Amino acid sequence: MTQWYVKELSKLTAISVQTLHHYDRIGLLEPSVRLANGYRLYSEKDLLKLQQIIALKFFGFELSRIKVLLGTEIDMIDHFSVQSQFLEEKARSLFEASQTLKNIVKNCSSGKSISWETIMQLIEVYRMTQQLEKTWAGKIFTAEELKVYANFLQEVNSKYTESERNSITQEWKDIVSKVNANLNKNPGSDFGMAMGKRLLEWVNTFYGKQYVKLRNVIWEQGLKKGKIDHEDALSPESFAWLDQAMEAYVGLQTHKILSQVATHPTIAIKQWEEWLIDLFGEEQSLKHEYIKDILKDEKINPATKNWLKQSSGL
């Protein structure tokens, strides 16, 4: 049976002598024979075990875990499956960290300096994105949208005081409470219109014009499909009611503004531009889609429709 001294085994396997000594000290790979003079002799069985250690290290297992795996009779396939998932998550994390570093370098590439505070903010966005993936947000946002949402949440924390954040949260809770208490009322009633107006004012305060696309995803993909499961979310029934109330309010305001085009064009143009910003911020694609829907409305006269086409470039 072939045996190797530690230097010979090191040369054969490309594992350093220091590493082999370390494996011996921690009880991971002890030589089968230890001579009276202290020299170590490794057997073919030891070589096989070392090859297993090398393979498991390649797959990302820590030495303490390898020691347990090789010391018991267990099904390695199950452990390989778990480790494979772990490595995929680690690879994704490393890629995200790499992208964060690229953003930092990009900000500095034109001679600009970047503060450690900014670096920590970028890292916090990255960490927050990882956490959000495990919540309802991970169910409705794309990977890129999730980063935007994490950035938005960080801005909220820095933009508003704790008192202001509590006030915004309480306003949402009050809207939900009032909707739940009045589901028997017609969403197109004066009360429904008032709630629609109140909701639009709230989303514009909370999300602002910059995050219109984000709030639309939350509304359409999250609330409408019942994928938002935190305690302050609307029930499907309450959402349907509020969605109709908002639609009724938006329709009323749209018709009110467009009815002035023929008689008070200057006022109508100003109000229309402000109204579109309230609804869609700077998202031109959303504005165009909305205008296309209005052009199908039989209640809008042809002259106003022509004005809409010209002013929007459709």
N, C-alpha and C positions, 0 to 999 in steps of 0.2 A: 504493500500500500504506500502510495507516495505521500511524503510529508515535506513541509516547507518551513524554513526559519522565517521570522517576521520580515526580514529584508527581502527574501525571495518572494514571499506572498505579496509584498508591497509592489515589487517589480512586475509580478504576474498580473495583478489586478488594477494597477495604477492608483492604488489607495495608499496614502502616505503612511510611513511607520508611526508617526505621531497619532494619526487617526486610529490605526489598529490598536495602539496602546490605550487610547481613550476608550475604545469599544471594550477592551479588556477590563479597564478600571470600573466601568459602569455596569459590567456584567452582561453586555449585549453580545459580545463574541469572545468567549474565553477559549484559549488554545486547548486542544485535547491533551497535549503533553507539555509539561513544564519540567525541564531538566534540572538536575541538582545545582548547576551553575546559574540557574535563573533564566536560561534561554527558553524561548517559546517555540513549540513545534505545532504547526497547524496541519490537520488531516484533510482528506478529501471531503469529509462531512463538514468540516469547518469552512472549506472553500465554498461548498454549496450554500451554507448559511450566509456567508459573506455576500455571495451573489444575490441572495434574497434581500439582504439589507440594502445593497446597491439599488436593486429594482424598486424597493419600497420607498427609498429616499428620493429616487427619480420621480415617483408618483406623489411626492409631497408629504409623506407621512413623517411625523416627528420621531426622534429616536426613542422617546419614552413609549410611544404608541407601537413602534416596530418591535420593541422588546416584548410587549404584551402579545402582539400578534404571533410572533414566532415561538412564544413560550406556551401556547395553548393549541389544542386541536380545534380549529374553527374554520368555517366556510369563508375563504378569502374573497369569493365573488361578491358577497354582501358588502364587505368592507370596501372593495374596489368600487362598487356602485355608489356608495356614500361619498367616497373620496373623489370620484369623478364629478359629482355634483358640487362638492366643496371647491374643487379646482376651477370649475366653470364660474362660480360666484367670485372666486378670488381673481380670476382673469378679468372678469367684468369690472371689478373694483379697481384693479391696476390700470385698466384702459381708461376708466373715468378719471383716475388720478393723473394719468398722462395727459388727458385732454385739459384738465384744470391747469397743469403746468404750462401747456401750450398757450392757454389764454393769458397766463401771467407773462410769459415771454413775449407774446404778441403786444401786450400793453407796454412793454418796456423796449420793444424793438426800435421805436422811432425816437429814442433818446429820452423817453419819459421815465421817471422814477416811479416806483410803486411801493406804497407803504405796507408794513407788516399787517396793519389793520385791514387793508384791502385783501391781502393774501388770506388772512384768517376768515374773512367774509366769503371768499371763493371756496375755501375748504368747508365752511359751514353749509353752504349751498349744496356741495357734493354730499356731505353727510346727511343733510336733510332729505335729499333726493333718495338716498338709500332707504331711509326710514319710511318715506312716503310710498315707496314701491310696495310695502307690506300693508298699506291701508286701502280704502276705497279709491284713493287717487291713482293707485297703480292699476286699477281696473278700467279707468276711463281715459287716462292720458297716454299719449305716445311717450317714448323716452325723452324726446326733445321738449314736449309740453310739460313733462314732469319737472324738468330743470327750470323751466320758466315759472312754474307754480311754486317751486322751492324758493326761487329768487323773489317772487311776489310776496310770499309769507315773510321772508326776511325783511323786505322793504316795509311791510306792515308793522313789524316789531320796532323798526327804527324810525318810521315816519310818525307813528302815533304814540302818545303816552299810554300808560296802562289804563288810566281813567278813560281816555278816548276809545281805546280798544274795547273796554267793557261796555261803553255806551253804544258802540256799533253792534256788538254782540247782543246787547239787550234789545236793540231796535229790531234785529232779525227775529229774536225770540218772541217779541210782541206781535210782529207780523204773523208768524206761524200760529200763535195763540189765537189771534183774532180770526184768522181764516178757519181754524178748527172749530171755533165757536159759532161760525156763521155759514156753514156749508149748506144750510137750507135756503140761503138767499141766492138770487140769480147773479151769476158773475158779471152779467151785463148791466146790473142795477147801479144806482149812484154809489152804493157802498162798494160794489165790485170795482167800479172805476177809481174810486178813492184808494182802494188797496193796490190796484195796478199802478197808479201814480206813485204811491208810497214805495212800492217795490222798486220801481225804476230809479227813484231818487236814492234809494239805499244802495243799489248795485253800483250806481255812478259814484257814490261817496266811497264805497269800499274798494271797488276794483279800479275806478278811474277810467280814463280813456285809453290808457296804455294796454290794459289787460282785457279788452273787450272780447277778443277771441277766446281767451281763457274762460271768461265767465259764460260764454256761449256753450263751450264744451261741458262745463259743469251743469248748465241748465239742460242741454239736449241729451248728453250722454250719461250724466249722473243722476240728476233729479227726475227727469222724465222717465228714465228706465229703472228707477228705484235702486241704483247702485251705491248711493250715498247712505251709509248706515250709522252715522253718528246720531246722538240723541236729539239734536236740534233740527234734523232733516224733516222734510215734509213727507207725510204718508202719500201713497199713490193718489188717493182720493183728494187730499188737500192740494197736492201739486196740480192735478187736473183742473180744479176749481180756480186756483191762482193763475194758471196758465191761460185759462179762458178770460179771466179778469184783465190780465195784462194785454191780451190780444184785443179785447174790447176797448181798453183805454188807448192803446196805440192807434187802433183804427179810428177812434173818435178824434184824437188830436191830429192825425194825418189828414182826415177829411176837413177839419176845421181850418187848418193852415192852407190847404190847396184850394178851398172855396174862395180865398181872397186873391188868388192869382189874377183874375180878370179885373177886379175892382181896385185892389191895392197891391200891385205887383212888387213894389219896393219892400213893403212890410213882409209880404209873403216870402220873398226870396231870402230875407234875413232870417225869418222864423224857420223856414225850411232847412236852411243850412245848419242852424243851431239844433234843430230837431234830429237831423240825421247824425250829428255828432253825439247827441244824447243817446241815441239808439246804438250806433255802431262805431263811435270813436273815429279812428282814421282807417278802419278796415274797408277799403274801397270795394272789395269783392262782395262783402255783406250788403253794402249800400246798393250796389247794382242789382243784386238778387231781390232786394226788397222793392226797388223801383220796378223791376220786371213784373213782380206780383201786382203792384198797383196798376200797371198798364192793362192788366186783365180785368180790373174792377169796372163793372158796367156803370157804377154810380159816379165815376169820374168822367166829366165831359171831354169831348175830343180835343178842344182847345187846350185844356190843362194837360192832357196826355202829350200833346205835341210839345208843350213847354217843358214837360218832364224829360222827354227824349232829347231835346236840344240842350238843356242845362246839364244833363248827366252824360251826354255823349253817346247815348245808346242808339 
